[in-house]
């Protein structure tokens, strides 16, 4: 079966690098499934859940905002955050959600600060979504 070379980069490290069957990306206009031989393009990525399929298994990552470069054989993702489900601290993510919501409610900030708080909220919510999906799957 053909595969894609998936590379996920953050400012700190290479968060993920492997040959995969498919990747589901939270793109600006909605979730985008990418398979080998995809039409080449670049797209903006929104904070959310990125799903990697390899050998019939799925790996879920919470990712921040950034960009993806897609070719027929490669997917390169450049984001400001990428955390695999097993490394997500649920309590810390819940606290970050509460902080961001409080900052937005108080709205004593300028437009740039509100936008930054909204992005922080989306990133924290993505972590909780990925972490809780894993937790709820293990209860079944």
C-alpha positions in Angstrom: 0.0 0.0 0.0 1.4 3.5 -0.9 2.3 5.7 2.0 2.9 9.4 2.8 6.0 10.7 4.6 4.4 12.8 7.4 6.6 15.3 9.3 5.2 17.5 12.0 7.5 20.4 13.1 7.1 22.7 16.1 9.5 25.5 17.1 11.0 23.1 19.7 11.3 19.8 17.9 10.2 17.4 15.3 6.9 16.2 16.9 6.2 13.3 14.5 8.0 11.8 11.5 6.9 8.5 9.9 5.5 6.9 6.8 1.7 6.8 7.2 -1.4 5.7 5.2 -3.5 8.8 5.8 -3.6 12.0 7.8 -6.7 14.0 8.8 -5.8 17.7 9.2 -7.9 20.4 10.8 -7.6 22.9 7.9 -8.9 26.4 7.8 -12.0 25.3 5.8 -12.6 22.1 7.7 -11.1 18.7 8.2 -9.0 17.5 5.3 -8.2 13.9 4.7 -4.8 13.4 2.9 -3.9 10.1 1.2 -0.9 9.3 -1.1 -1.1 11.0 -4.5 -3.1 14.0 -3.1 -3.2 17.1 -5.2 -0.3 19.3 -4.1 -1.3 22.4 -2.1 -0.6 24.5 1.0 -3.2 25.2 3.6 -3.6 27.0 6.9 -4.1 24.8 9.9 -6.4 25.7 12.8 -6.0 24.5 16.4 -7.6 21.1 16.7 -7.1 17.3 16.4 -4.8 15.8 13.8 -5.3 12.1 13.2 -2.6 9.8 11.7 -3.5 6.4 10.4 -0.7 3.8 10.1 -1.0 0.1 9.9 -4.7 0.4 10.6 -4.1 2.1 13.9 -4.8 5.8 14.7 -2.7 8.3 16.6 -4.3 11.5 17.7 -2.4 14.7 18.3 -3.6 18.1 19.6 -2.1 20.7 17.3 -2.0 24.5 17.3 -2.2 26.8 14.4 0.2 26.8 11.4 0.5 25.5 7.9 0.7 22.3 5.9 2.5 21.6 2.7 1.0 18.7 0.9 2.5 16.9 -2.1 1.8 13.5 -3.7 4.3 11.8 -1.4 4.8 14.2 1.6 2.9 16.1 4.2 4.9 18.7 6.1 3.1 20.3 9.0 4.5 23.4 10.7 2.6 24.3 13.9 3.2 26.1 17.1 2.1 23.1 19.2 1.8 19.4 18.6 1.1 17.0 21.5 0.4 13.3 21.2 -2.6 12.1 23.3 -0.4 10.2 25.8 1.5 13.4 26.7 -1.5 15.7 27.3 -1.9 16.8 30.9 -5.7 17.0 31.3 -5.6 19.1 34.5 -3.2 21.7 33.0 -5.4 21.9 29.8 -8.5 22.5 31.9 -6.7 25.2 33.9 -5.6 26.9 30.6 -9.2 26.8 29.3 -10.4 28.5 32.5 -7.7 31.2 32.3 -8.4 31.9 28.6 -12.2 32.0 29.2 -11.7 34.4 32.1 -9.4 36.7 30.0 -12.0 36.8 27.2 -14.9 37.5 29.6 -13.0 40.4 31.2 -12.2 41.8 27.8 -10.0 44.5 29.3 -7.4 43.7 26.7 -6.9 45.1 23.2 -7.9 43.2 20.1 -4.5 41.4 19.8 -4.7 40.1 23.3 -8.3 38.9 22.9 -7.2 37.1 19.7 -4.3 35.5 21.5 -6.6 34.4 24.3 -9.0 32.9 21.8 -6.2 30.9 20.1 -4.9 29.7 23.6 -8.5 28.6 24.3 -8.7 26.7 21.1 -5.4 24.9 21.7 -6.4 23.9 25.2 -9.8 22.7 24.0 -8.0 20.6 21.3 -5.8 19.0 24.0 -8.9 18.1 26.1 -10.7 16.7 23.0 -7.8 14.5 22.2 -7.1 13.4 25.7 -10.8 12.7 26.6 -11.3 10.7 23.3 -8.5 8.4 24.4 -9.9 8.1 27.9 -13.4 7.4 26.7 -12.2 4.8 24.2 -10.4 2.9 27.0 -13.6 2.7 29.0 -15.5 0.8 26.2 
